[in-house]
Each structure stands twice: as C-alpha cells, then as structure tokens.
Amino acid sequence: MLVLVVALAVYVVPGSRVGAQGAQKALRYAEDLAPRIVNPLFTTTMSEIRMNELIFDSLFRENYELQMVPSLVQDYVFKKGGTTMDLTLRSDIVWQDGAPLTAKDVVFTIHAYTNKRTLSPNARQVSFIKTATATGERSVHLVFLKPQDYPERKLDFQILPAHKFRSGSYVKRNDPFKNRPIGTGPFVLTHFGDDNSITLERNEHYPKPISIPGIVMKEIPDKSQQANLLKYESLDLVVKVLPKDVAALEENRKIELYPYQTNSWWYLGFNLRNPVLKDKRVRRAIACSIDIEELLKPIGTGDILSGPYVKSSPYYNHDPDVKPAHLDLPRAEQLLTEAGFTRGAEYWERGGKPLQLKLSVPRNQDSAREVVLNLQTQLAKAGIKLEPSWENDASWKKKIWHDRAFDMVLAVWTFDAKEDIYEQFHSKGAKNFVSYRNPEVDRLLQEGLQTIDPQKRKEIYRSVHRILNEDIPYIFLWTLDSYSAISTRVQNVTIHPFAYFSFIEDWVLK
C-alpha cells in the first residue's frame, strides 16, 4: 500500500504565537492556485477572495441569516430612498499593527477604488457613492449618486488602512502591501512563502475571541492530491471536492462533507471581434452542436442554465421560451449553410478554410480537461475543429484580457449575493473581454443599478437574461453542486454560501 506523506512547511515570524506547537494546531487548507496578491482593490480570483476574508473586514457584513448587519460600523443614520448616510465607526477596532480605525481609512478606501490611477478591476463596488467625507475621527458622511433603498448591502467592500499608503488617494498594484497586508479581520498574514504558501496567525487585536490559533494555506493544483492529503491528515480542509472523490471522503469517519451553494456558473465565451464568430448564426450553430448534459456527466451534477444567473436567483428567467442551449444538429447545419459554409469531407468550410476555432482554458480550472475532451469530440462530429490551449495565470491575463487573442474560452464566473453582471455584459464593462455590445442591454443594466424597487429590478434583469439568451455572446452551461471536505477536528463549521470563510471566527479547532 502506498502511503502519501507530505509535510507542509510553516514559516513562523519572530515572536509569533503560532510557534512550533501552535503550527501543529493551525488550520491547514489548500488552494488550486494561491493568491498572487492580497489586496481587495485588485482581487480577481476566488482564492484571493477567501484570503481577504481572513484578513480584512467591511463596514457591513452578512449574519447567519444572510441579513446585512454592521461590522466596522457602530451606528448609522439613513432614511429609505435617501441619498445620504452618516456612519459612526466602532471605537474598539484597531488595525493589526495597533493603529486605530478612523474615518480617514473609509474615505481613503472609497477614493482608492475609484481613482483612475489605481486601475482597480473592482471599482464598481463603490460606484454608487458620489462623495465620502470624514466629519470626525470616527464619523463618515456618504452622498449617493441616486436614491438608495438598502445601501448596507452595497457597503460590504473591505476597508484598507490609509496610514500604510503614501500615495494619497490611489494604490499601485505592486505596492509592498500586496504581500504584507494589514487589516482588521480575525487573522494576520505573517509569511508569504516562496512555495506560494501563506501563513497566518490569530489577530490578538480582534474584538471577538478566535479559537483557531493560525492558518496555513498551501498551493496544490491537483485536487485529487488535495483529497489524499486530507485523508492522510496532512490537510484539514479542501474547499471544493471533485465529484469522483466524494464517495471515498464520505466513508472516512474523520472527514465531514459540507454541501454549499455558490453563485458560480460555467460558460463558453465567444470573441465577438472574430469575423466568423461575430455572425450570430455561427454562434448559434456551435450551441446546437453541443450536448451539455453529456459534457456535465463526467464531472458531477448541477443545473443546466439558460442565462447568467443560478436557478435559485430571483433574476433567473424561468420562462419556458428562454431555453438552455441544446443539441440540434439539423438546425446547426441549416445555420452554417445560411452563413456561407459548406460541409467538406471532415469539417465545415468557407473560402477554402475549415471552421477551426481556438479554445482558451485556465490551467487550474476544476475538471476542465474532461469537459474540453468531450467538447472537442462533440464538435468534431458536427464538423467543427476545436484546438484547446491551456493558459497559466500570466498567459490568461495577456491573451484574454489584454490581447483578446482567442476565439472561445471555457471558464467560470463567480458572484456575490448581489449577482451584478454589469462588468461582464455592459459594452463598457471592465470584464467584457468578449466585446459584447447591445444598447438595450446597456440601458437595462444601467437601469437595474439605479432602481430601488426590488420587483422592478427582477423584471429588468430577467429581460437582460432573455436578451443574452437570444444574442448568445456566451453559451451558458451549468452551475455545479459543490461540496467542501473538512476534518472532524474542525468543529462548529458554517460555510457562507458566497464567501466561504465569513464565519470562521466561530469555528473551533480540536
């Protein structure tokens, strides 16, 4: 029998309470890809979001009933439908370096998000705020661009320490803060390892007692290896378990499986700058050449989607006329013929060239290889040649975000409870790398941001769903059923549906 033994090295800063004995009691978990930067202004991956939760805090946060409650805020004054809000910060909150939290920190954070020199991909988190002014040591006055119904839900962005930045009102991505962050959250980052590991220890300044003395995050790209390390007790937590590993982990008495909901969905995106894919008939033909249920089977279970929301979302359009993409080869043939293609011996052709597309896929995306192989086979049978390219983090940013040098992408979007898709589908959206443009969608997305009527907002986003289903800039695929696997020595566990570590202050490590 092969016994897999892996030691997770823990760097301990001088004077750290993690120590040799404490390291054995640290919560050890793995990420497929470790955070490359720990700064909420520049967060782009789920591993970075999870790390931020451990280090930073926000003005308001969700409680166990997913209701928004004050966190860094002690008191506030706001009238429903109003355009101003006054906040009073808590007096018992200090930064992890001992400096007090002040109104200047809140104002600095809001200005840093919106400052064009910061180039934050998350600037829209504060775009509803017109001005932020410190009216006292712990008092902040906010003015909103439009009347708000429930601004607390939008004031969930994490606050940064103004005294750690010398640049005034903007932050550079390469600022040393990126791997030496200071927050007000429950844990302090003590070491960024050369092996991409991250070590944290309990924040002794945190106003609430924390049971877990420390945390060690390790980069382990192979999810099956993560599962094995958990079984052999070299890890305490695997964030997301592969479907094929669920049964084996479920039988292990030292491991508990936790189902949890995510606002995540898989998609195939088209580069609409490509002259071939700019033709909606070609995009629709590709969608009609794919059996999504067969693509899903080898990697797990979930809901097949017709648009950019999970089925439990109030914005999902359940109209029977708004259907998910489905296999219809006669329709695909008709559409490609209308688009000027003729069927050759092996592939569809136009102008003597085969219908050949390059598919870019993030290298660390769970289960993507099985999906890609099946997708290749399905499209080949339909006369479409697909050439996959596996991209690391750097090449993905360059090829997809900067150069737009792709035909299609297979990827996943993950959202918080607000499910804001503006950046993905507005013509000026920062994450609209497929170059989708529809004036009506632009109008609706803008209107959705401004309305304070929840019912009206539902109608707006369901209309957006319908249009995207028709325009097909993406082939919407599925949202997967998710399980996290955690050692039974970690107790009192509650996983936040969208943020994961939000309730870690109540977890207990035996």
N, C-alpha and C positions, 0 to 999 in steps of 0.2 A: 504494500500500500504506500503510495506516495504522500508524504506529509509536507504540506506547504507551510513554510515558516518565513515570515517577513518581519523585519524589525523596523518600526517607524522611529526615526531619529527625532529627538526633540531638542531644539536649541533653547537654553534657559538663560535669560539675561541676568546679570549680576543682581542679587537681592530679590530675584523673582520668587514668589511664593509657590510657583509650580514645582520647582526643585526636583530632585531625583525621585523622592517618594511621591510628590504630587503628580509627576509625569505619568506614573502608573495609574493614577486616578483620573487623568484627563479623558475627556470625551474625544474619541478618535473617529473621524469620518473622512470619506473620500469624495473627490470631485473628478469627473472625467477630464475636465480642463480647469486648472487652478486659476483664480483671479489674476489678471495681469496688472490690475490697478485697483486700489481700494480708495475710491473717491466717488460719492454719489453723483457728482456732476458728470462723470464720464462712464457710468455703468451701462454695459451693453449685454452682459451675459447673466444667466441665472446663478452661476457660481459667485459672481460679483454681488448680485442682489442678496444672496444668502450671507455672504461675508459682511456686507454693510449692515444687515440686521443685527449682527452680533456686536458691532462697534458703535453705531450711530443711533440716534433717536430723532423723533419728529415732533412737531407741535401737537398733533393729534394722532391717535392710532386706534385700530380696531380691538375690541374686547372679545371675550369668548363667544358672545352672541353676534359678533361681527358688526357691532354698533360702534360708531366713531365716538371716542372719549378723549378728554385732554390727556396729554402725556407730559410734554415740557411746559404746557400751559397750566397755570393755577386757576385763572378766571378769564372770562371773556364776555364782551357785550356785543350782541348782534341782533338785528331785527330782520326777520324773514323777508326776503325780497329786497333787502337793502344793498347799498353799495359801499358801506364802510364797516369795519370791525376793529374793536380795540381788544388787545391781548395783554394779559399780565402774566409774566413768566414765573415759574416756581422759584422760590428762594433757596431751596435745598439742593439744587442741581449745580454741579461743578464739572468742568472738563476733566478728562483723565489725567491731565497734568496739574490739576489742582486749581486752575483759574476758574472764576465764577462764570456761569452762563449769563449773558446780558442781552439786551435788546439789540445791541450792535451786531451780535452774531446772526440774529434772524435777518436783519436788514442786509448785512453783508451777503448772506447766503442767497437771498432773493435777487440781489443785484448781480451776483456772480453767475447765477443761472442764465440771466437774460443778457448779460454783457456779450457783445458780438466777439470780443477778443477771447472769451472763454471757449467758444465753439462747443458748448455742451450739447450733446445729442438729446438731452432731456429737458431742454429749456422750456418746453411746452407745459411742464409741470407747474410753472408759476406764471404762465402767460395770461391768466385771468386777473392778475394783480397789476393795477395801474401804478400805484406808489406804495412804498413801505417806509415808514418814518419812526425812528426811536423818539418817543415822547418822554422817556425817563429811563433810569437804569435798567428796569425790567418791564417797561411798557412799550408796546408797538401799536402804531395806528396803520391799518391797511385800507387802501381805497381800491375798489374793484372796477374793472372796465365796464362791466354790465351788472345789473342786479343779480344777486345770488340767492338761492333757496337754501343751500346746505353747504356753505364754504368749508366746514370742518372736514368734509370728505376729500376736499382738494388740498387741505393743509397737512398732507401726510408725507411731504418731502422731507428728507433728512437734513438736519442743521449742521453747518460747519463752523469751526472756531475762527473768528475774524483775526485773532491775535497770531495765528500761525501762518498768515499770508502777508507779504509785504507789498503786494501788487495793488492794493486799494480795493477795487471793485471787480476784479476779474481773477481767474485762476488758470494757470497754464497746465496742460495735461501732464507735462514732465516735471511738475513741481515735486520736490522731495516728499511732499505729503502723500504721494501716491502709494508709497510702501512704508511710510511712517505716520499713519493716520492717528488723529486724536479725536475721540468722540465723547458722547455722554452715555453710551449704551452699556450693557452689562459686562462686556469683555474688552480687554486691552490687547492690541496686537503687539507682541513682543519680538517677533522674528519673522522675516521673510527669507526662507531658505533658498539656497542655490538649486536645490532639487524641486523647487516650486512648492515646498511645504510651507504652511503658515502656522505659527504657534501663537496662541492667545492665553491670557490668564484672567482670572476674575477681577473685575473693576471694583476695588475696595471703596471707591467714592460713590458707587451706585446707591441710590436711596433705599433700595429694597435688597434684603439678603439674597445672595445667589448660592445655591447648593454646589454647583459644578465648579471645581477649582480651576480648571483650564480646559482648553480645546486644542487639538492638533488636527489640521486639515492636510491631507496628502493627495497629490495628483496621481490618479491611477486610471489611465484611459480605458482599460479593459474592464467592462462591467462584470464579466464572469469572474475575473480575478478579484474584484471587489467582494463578490458574493462568497468566494472561497476564504478570503481574509476574515470576513465576518464569521463564517462557520468555525474557523480556527482561532477566533477570539483575538485577532490582530487588529480588528476594527470593531467599533461599537455601532456604527450606523452606515447604511447605504441609502442614499437619498432616493434613488429610483432603481427598482429591481427589474431586470429583464423578465418577460413572461415565462421564458423557459426555466428560470431559476426559482420561480415562485413555489412550486410544489416541494422542492428539496428544502428550501428555507422554512416552509410552513411546518415540516415534520420535525424540525430542530427545536427542542424544548427550551433552548437558551436564546431563541430569537422570536420576536413578535413582529408580525406584518401589520402595517397600518395603511389602509386604503385612504387616499386623499384626492381631492378634486383639484384640478389645475385649469386655469384659463389658457390652455395651450392647444394649438392645432397645427397639423402638418399641411403643407401645401406644395404645389408645383407652380413656380412663378415664371412668367414669360418676359423676355426682354422686348418691350414694345418698340424699341429703336431698330430692332431687326426687321428689315423689309418683309421677310417671309412671315414672321410672327405678328407683324402689325395688322395683317389680314385676319379678322375675327373668324373667318371660315376655317382657316388653318388651325387656329387655337381650338375651336370647337371640334374639329376633326380629330385632333390629338386627344381631347377629352373623351370623344366617342370611341377611341381605340383602346381605352384602359378599363380594366375590371378592378375597381377599387377594393371590392370585398376580397378578391384574391390577393391583392397587394398587402392587405392588412393581416390576413390569416397567419402568416408565419411569425409575426412579431407581437401578436397579442389580440386583445379585444378592445372595442371602443365604439364610438358613434361616428358614422359617416356623415359628413356635413355638406350643406349646400351654400354656405357663406361664411363670413368672417367672425362668427361667434360660436361658442359652445351651445349645445341644445338647451341647457338649463338657463341660459341667459335670457333676460326679458327682451333683448333686442333681436333674438333669433327669429327669422321669418319662417313660420311653420305652414305657410300657405302651400297646399298641395301642388300648385303650379310652379313653385320655386323648388326645383328638384336638384339633388346632387348629380354630379356627372356620372354617367353610366355607360356601359359597353353597348355600342350600336354600330357595328362595322359597316352595314349598308349606308347609314347616314354619313359616316366618315368618308366613304368612297364618293358619295354624292358631293359632299362639301369640297373635297380635294379636287375633284373634276371641275367643279364650278370655279375654283381658284386657279385653274390652268395647269394642273398636274395630270400626268398620265402614268398608269401603272406599268413599270418596267418588269424585267424578269424577277427582280428581288425587291426593289424599292420604288416608291413613287418618284417621278422625275419631272423637272420643269427646266426648259432651256438646256437640256442635256446633263443637268446636275441632279443627283439623288437628293431626296428630302432627308438631310442629315443634320442632326442637332447635337450641340454640346451641353451636357448637364453638369452643373457645378454642385457639389455636395460638401458640407462641412465634415471634416475628417472625424470629428468627435461626436457626431450625431448618433444617438442610440439607434441601433437596429437598422440603420440606413442601408447597409450593404445588401441585406436580404431584399429590401424594397427596390433598390436600384437594379439588382439582377433580374428580379421578376418584371420590373418595368421595361427593361431592355428587351426581354423575351416577348412580352406582350406587344410592344411597338414594332419589333422586327416582324412579327406575324402579320401586323397590319401594314407593313411596307414602309416603316419609318425607322431610320437608323439613329440610334442614340449612343453617344460616346461620353461616358462619365469621367469626371475629373474630381479627385478628392483634394480638398483645399484645407491647408492648415490655417490658423487664425490670421497670420500675416497675409497670405495669398488671398484669403477670402475678402479681407478688407480692401486689398488693392484691386483684385479682379472684379468684385461685385460692386463695392461701394464707390471706388474711385474711377476705374477704367470702364465699367459697365461692359466688360469683355466676357459675356456669357450669352447663351441662347435661352437656357432654362436653369432654374435652381430647384433643388429639393431641400426644404428647410422647415423650421418650426418657429412660430411666433408665440410668445408667452406674454400675457397681460395681467394687470392687477384687477381689482374689483370694478374699476371704472370702465374697463374694456374700451379704451379710447383708441380708435383705429385711424385717427386723423393723419398721423405721420406716415402710415402705410399707403393711404389711398388719396389723400388730397394732392393736387398737382404740385403744390409747393412743400409737401411733406418731407421731412428730413430722412425718412426711411423708405421713401418711394423709389427704390432703386430700379424697379421695372418700368419707370417712366409712364405710369398710367395717368391719363388726363380725361376727365369728364366734367364739364362745367356744372352739370346738375348735381353730381356727387360733391363737388367743391362747395356748392351752395348749401346742400343738406348738411354736410359735415360742419360747416361754419354755423349754421342754424342750430344744430344739435349742441354745440358748445355754449350757445348763448341762451337757449331756452331754460326756464326754471320750472317748467311744467313736466313732471315725470312721464305722464301719459303722452304728451306731445313728443317728448324725447324718444319714447318707444316707437312711435309712428315714423319718426324721421329715420332712425337707424334701421328699422325694418325695410324702409324704402331703399336705403343705401344697400342693404343686403340683396334686395331684389335686382337692383341695377348691376351690382357686381356679379351676381349670378348670370346675368344676361351678357355683360361685357366680357366676362371671363379673362381678366388680367392674370388671375390665378386659377388653377384647378384646386378647389378646396377638397382636402382629403378626409381627415378624421381627427378626433381627439381621443387619445388613448386612456384606458383605465390604468390608473397609477397606483403603485404600492411602494411604500418605504419599508425597509427592514431594519430593525433596531434590537440590539442586545437587551435581554431582560434585566440586565444590571442598570439600565436606564429606565427610570420609572416616572410615573405621573406625566406621561408624554401626551401633549396635544399638538398636532401639526396644523399650522394655519393653512387654509385652503389655497392661498395665493402667495404667501410669503415664507412659509416653512418654519423659520426659527423665531417667529414673533412671540411665542410663549415660553421660550427656553428658560426664562428666569424662574419658572415654576418646575422645571424638570429636576429630577433627583438622580444622582449617580451613586449606585451602591458599590 
